[in-house]
Amino acid sequence: MKKILSVLSIFLYLCVNSACATLIEGNVTMTDKVPVELYGSWKVESVCTRTTNKELFETGSVDIWTLKRNGETVTLSNPLSGARADVSVNDVKGKTVKFEKKSYYPDEESVETPVLTLQGDNFTGIDRINIKTYKNGKLIREDYVEYQVRGTKISGASAKGIFGI
């Protein structure tokens, strides 16, 4: 009888702990895992490393990116161009964050995927853009570009400010 109660107790303990762990994990989103230091304004330099269409994509640029969070929504904006988009957080591994922005137009679909690795008040990474063009519902062209990106913090929380270093 003692063995049965012991086994039952262990089984019940594991079930309860497993359920609690699932409950806790269910409340943490990818947005919660984005390092707070990534939010703010950044001077971003981009250099094209690969493309299928040199006429469509710039060879390089210098922009301002502002990342903000409002609840579960992350917004990327560019005050220079006026562009603004809500982006999805697809993956976070330590200080590396993978975002995604999808745009749909009547004859075009665009997917942009920046992958950024934070290093203090700087980040490095890649920004991939894939554009599919359709005519009468059929894919007629697909263009791709990959940029090497480097960002320098302009404003917002820094690692030094957050940790009092």
N, C-alpha and C positions, 0 to 999 in steps of 0.2 A: 504494500500500500504506500509506503514511504517513497519507493522508487517512482510510482505512478504520479504521486503528488509533486515530486521533484521535477520530473520530466514535464508535467503539466505547467508547473510554475515557470520553468525555463522557457517553454513554448509561449506562454502568455507574455512573459517579459520581452521576448524577441518580437512578438507581434505588436505589442504596444509601442516599443521603441521604433520599430520599422514604420508604423503608422505616423508617429510623431515626426520622424525624420522626413517622411514624404510630405506631411503637412507643412513643415518649415521650408523645405525646398520649393514647394508650390507657391510660396509667397515671395520668393526672391526672383526677380526678373533679370534679364541680361542688362537692362538699363541700370539696375542697382549696382551692377558689377563694374561699370565704367569708372575709371579713376577720376575723382573730382577735379584733379589738376588739369584734365583734358578740356574742361569747360572754360570758356573765355574766348578772347580774340587772338588770332595767330596770323603772322605774316608767312605766307606759304609760297615757296618756290617750286615750280613743276618743270620737269624736263622729260620730253617724250623719249621713251626707250624702244617702243614697238608700236607699229600701226599698220593697218591695211589700207589706209587712205590718207596720204600726206596732204591732200588738198583740203580735206574736211577738218582736220585737227591741227591745232597750234603745235609748234615745236617746243614751246616753253612759255611760261608765264610767271608773273608774280601777282598774287592775290591776297586778299584778307578773308579769312574764314572765321566766323564766330559760331561757336558751339554752345547751345543753351539747353537746359533740361527743364521741362515743366511737367511734373508728375512722371508718367511713363513715356512722354514724348520728348525726343531729342530733335532739335532743329538746327540745321546748318544754314547759315546765311552768309552772303557776301555783300557788305555795305557798298563796295565799289560798283558792282554791277546791278545791285538791287535784287539779285536772286535769293530765294528762300525756299527751303524744302524740309519737310519732316523726314527723318531717316530712321531706318530700322537698325537696331543693334543685333547683329547676327551671331557674334561670338566675342568673348572676352577671355583672354588667357594672360593673367598677370597684368602687365602694362601694355599689352597688344590688343587693340580693339578693331573688329571688322564691322563696318557699317554697310548699309545698302540703301540705295534710293532708286525706286522704279517710277518711270513716267510713261504714260500712255497718251497717244495722240491718235487721230483718226487713221493715219497710215504709217504710224511709227511707234516703236517701243524702245525705250532706253533704260538700261540698267547700269548704274554707277556703283562701284564697290571699292571704297577706300579702306585700306588696312594700315593702321597707324600704330607705331610703337613709341610710347612716351619715354623720354629720357630727361628727367628734370624739367627745365623750361623749354625743351625742344622735342620734336618728334620727327621720325623718319618713316617712310613707308612707300606704298604704291597705291595708285588710283587707277582702276580699270574702268573703261566705259565701253559698252557694247550697244550698238544701235542697229535695230532691225527695221527695214523699210518694206512696206507691203503695198501691193496694188491689187485691187479687187479681192482682198483677203489672202493673196498668195505672196510669200516671201520673195522679194526681187533682189534684195541686197542686204548684206550684213557687214557693218564696219566696226572696227575694234581699235582701241588705243590703250596704251599703258604708259602712265607717267610715274617717274620716280619723284617723290615729294619730300620736302624738308620744311618743317614749320618751326618758327621761333615765337615764343609767347610775347604778346603785346600787352594784354591786360587779362585780369582774372586771377583766380587762386593759383598760387605756385606751391610747389612742394615745400619751399622754405617758409612761406606764410602759413601753411596748414600745420606744419609740425613745429613751428617756432624755432627753426634752425637759424 
